[in-house]
Amino acid sequence: MFQSGPIGLVSSLGAVSKSVLLVLLLFSVISWAIILYKSRTFRANDREDQHFQGAYVRTQDWDEMRRHARKMTGSPSAAIFLGVLDRLEPEANGALRAIESSEEGAATDRRYMEQVVTHIMQDHISRQETYLPFLATTGNVSPFVGLLGTVLGIIDAFGEIGKQGTASIAAVAPGVAEALVATAAGLFTAIPAVVAYNYFLTRIRKSAFRAETFSIEFLNTLRARAKVGVRG
């Protein structure tokens, strides 16, 4: 018998509808856990990246910046800074290796450093995208799971109508209402996952753009320092 109220509604559902709701509840709980975790992670990474870039602008002591960058594991700019310097200058107190003074050597070194930056950025983006495929899967699959529950519920409702031998509103409405609960649950599960997924992708693109801008400036500064070192 169909009952009003959330608890009464769930208790009045059939076994199939309850199974579908349980699956959707599991998807929803995991999705919200990922949303909360990634929101906190993105905020922390953005703070670290902005703090590192601010420190980079203020100081010219790269040894200090190297120590500073090692503490900021979530900053892509810090990762680029360390990754490039570690290949040019393995020791913290060593002299910066001069980029080749010839045009061909300079171009080769520049391409190599750009490849290093690309590799670091791809690794950072890959780590930022962790768990996001689950949100995409939830957004794509949940409505269909809910629709499946609705179809099966309507089949049961029509079966019950056949048993009662009547198609009155009083006989049809409860079964159809119960069946539509699954569709509503699927949408409630999918919508936050899709919104969060698109939002996080936007955050990743902004973070990547900010880091790429930093890498261009950093490589230009690095080459300028190397030229000064060669002339000296």
N, C-alpha and C positions, 0 to 999 in steps of 0.2 A: 504493500500500500504506500502511495506517495505521501511524504510528510514535508511540512515546511520547516525552514530553519536549516542552517548548515549541517548540524549534527544529525537532525532527522532526515535530511536529504541524503547524506552519505549512507546512513544506516538502511535507507529504503532501496539503495541501489542493488543491482544483481551482482553476481560473482564476477562476470566479465567486466562490468563498469568499474567495480572496485579494483580489479587487477590493473586496469588501464590507469586509474587515478594513482595507484601506488607507484607505477612506473614513472608517471609524470611528476609525482612528488619527489621521487629520487633524482630525476633530472633537474628539478627546480632547486632542490637543496644544494646539489653539487654546483650548479650554475651560480647561485648566490654566494657560495663560499669562494668561488673563483673570482667573481666580481669584486667582492670585498678585499680579497688578497691582492689582486692586480691593482686596484685603486690605491691601496696603501703603498705598493711597490713603485708604481709610476710616480706618485707624489714624492717619495723618498729619492728616486733617481733624478727627477727634475730638480729638486733642491740641491743635490750634490753637484749636478752638472752646472747649474747657474753659479753655485758657490765656487767651483773650480775655475770657471771661465772668468769670474770676477777676480779671483786671486791671480790668475795668469796675466790679466791686464795690469794689475797693481805691482807685480814684482818681476824683476829681471834675473833673479837667482834661480836657475833651473834645478840645482841640487835640492833647494828647498821645495820647489814645485814637484820634484820627483817624489820626495817624501810625502808631500801633501796628496799627490795623486794616488799613491798606494793605499791610502786610507779610504778612497772614494771608489769602491768597487762597482757602484751602480752608474757612474758617470761615463758615458761614451767618449766624451772629450778627454777625460783623464786616461782612459784606456788607449786612445790614439796617441796621446802625449807620451805615455810610457812605452807603447809598442814601437814607435818610431825611434825614440831616443835609445832604447835598449838595443836596437840594431845598428845605430850609428856610434853609440858610446856605451859599451857593455858595463863599464865601471862607473859608479856614481861620481867619483872624483876625477875621472880621466878627462883628457882633452877631447873636445868634439872633433870627430873625424871630418876633415874637409871634403866637401863634395868635389868631384873631379872638375878641374878648371877648364878642360876642353869642352867644346860645345857638345860633342858626342857623349862624353862621359857624364856631363851634367844632365843631358836628356835621359840617359840610362838610369842614373841615380833617381831622377824625378819620377820616372815610370815605376821603379822599384818601390819607392816610398808610397806612391799612389796605390800600388797593389797591396802594400801592407795596410794602408788605411782602409781599403775596400774589404780586406779580409777581417779586420777588426770590427768594422761596421756590420758586416754580415753576421759575425758571431754575436754581436750585441743585439741585433734585431732578432736573431733566432732565439736568444734567451728571453727577450721581451715578449715574443709570441708564444711562449710556453703556456699551455692550457687554453689558449684562445680557440684552437680547433674544436674543443669540446663545446664552447659557446656557439660556434657556427653550426655544429652538428645538432645541438639542442634547438636552435632557431629553425633549422630546416626540418628536423624529424618530428618535433613535438606536435605541430598541427596535424600531421598525418596520423600520429598515434591517437590523438584525440578524435580525429575523423573516423579512424578504425573503430574506436570505442562507440562512437555514435551510430555507425552502420550496424554493428553487432547489437547494440541496444534497440535499434528500430526493428531489426529482425526479430528479437525477442518480443518486442511490443506487438508486432503483427501476429506472432505466434499465439500470444495471449488473447488477442482479439478473435483469432480463429477458434480458440477453445471456448470463449464466452459466447461466440456467435452473435456479437453486436459490434458496431463501429461507431457508437455514440462518443461524443466528446468526453464524457466521464470515463469511458474505457480507453480511449486513445491518448488523451492528454498526459496522464501520469507516465506512461511508457516513453512517449516522445520527449517529455521534459527530462526524464532521467538520462535518456540517450544524449541529449544536447549538453548535459553537464560535462561530458568527456571533451567535447569540442571547446567549450569555454575554458576548461582546465588546460587544454593544449595551447590555446592562445595565451593564457596567463603565464604559462611556462616559457613560451617562445619569445614573446615581445621583449621582456627585459634582457634576454640573452642576445637578441639581435641588436638592440640599442647599445648594450654594453660592448658587443663585438665591434661595431662600427666606431664607437667612441674610442676604444682602445687602439684601433688601427690608425685613427687620426692622431692620437697621442704619439704613436710610434713614428709616423711620418714627420711630425713636428720635431721630435727628438733627433731623428736621422738628419733632417735638414739643418738643425742647429749644430750638430756634430760635424757635418760636411762643411759648413761655413767655417767652423773653427779649424778644421784640417787644412783648408786652403790657406788661411791666414798663417797657420803654424808652419806649413811647408815653405811658404814664401819667406817667413822670418828665419827659418832654419837655413835656407839657401843664402840669404843675405849675410847671416853670421859666418857661414862657411867661406863666403867670398872675402869677407873682412879678414878672416883667419889666414887665407891663402896669401893675400896681399901683405899681411903683417909678417 
